[in-house]
Amino acid sequence: MKQTIVVIGHGMVGHRFCEKLIQYDSDRRYRIVTFCEEPRAAYDRVGLTSFFASRSAQKLMLANLDWYREQGIELHVGDRASGIDRERRIVTSDRGLAIKYDHVVLATGSFPFVPPVPGIDKLGVFLYRTIDDLERIIAHAKEVKSAAVIGGGLLGLEAAKATFDLGLETHVIEFAPRLMPRQVDDPGSRLLVQKIQSLGVKVHLQKATKEILGEKAVEKMVFTDGSARLKELKDIIS
C-alpha cells in the first residue's frame, strides 16, 4: 500500500523535492499530494524580473501541468494548506480538502520583509515577490509617472530596473550608506551608484522611510531625517 506524502508549499523547493522523490522512488511506493497557495504551479522566482520582458508566466514555469499528471502528483493550486492535525495525521486546506498523510514536508518558503512604516498599506504600494505582484505593478504603472523602490539590495535593484523599463521615473531608497550592503564594499558601491545613476535611476542612500503620505493613494514619502524629496510619488515597491 502506498504511503502518502503531503508537500505544503509548491514553490521552487517544493517542486525540487517532488522531482527528487520521483527520481528515487522507482517502485512508486509514495503518493504525492502538494498544496500551492498561488494560482499557478512552481515557477522560477529567481528569474522573476524577466517576466517584465516576456509578460508570459508560462516561460517561468518549472514544469507544465501534463508533467504533474504523468508523474501522478496531485497538485492543488490556489489552495492553501491551513491546518495539520498531528494526532489524526490529516492536512486540511482553505477549500475544505482533508488529506490523510504518512509524512508531511513543509516547503512554505520565505516571506518578504515589509517595513512597519505608517501608510505602507496605501494604494500604490506593492511587494515584489510573485507573478501576481508583478502583474499588479504593470497594471498600476499605466496610471503613474514615478516609482520608488525601498531597498537597494540585489532584488531591489532588479525591481528598480523593472520599473525604469516600464517608463517610470525611478528612485532607489536604501537605509545603509551603500548599495548592496551585504555584497559589496564602499568603493564597489560608489561605482555601482555611478553606473545606475548614469542609466537614469536616482539613488538615495542613508534614507530611512518614516511614513508614506496621501489621502488614499501614495503621494509622497517622508524620511526620518525630515526630508521629503519624492513629492508626487505614485508607486512604491517594497
Secondary structure, 3 states (H helix, E strand, C coil): CCEEEEEECCCHHHHHHHHHHHHHCCCCCEEEEEEECCCCCCECCCCHHHHHHHCCCHHHECCCHHHHHHHCCEEEECCCEEEEECCCCEEEECCCCEEECCEEEECCCCCCCCCCCCCCCCECEECCCCHHHHHHHHHHHCCCCEEEEECCCHHHHHHHHHHHHCCCEEEEEECCCCCCCCCCCHHHHHHHHHHHHHHCCEEEECCCEEEEECCCECCEEEECCCCCCCCCCCCEEC
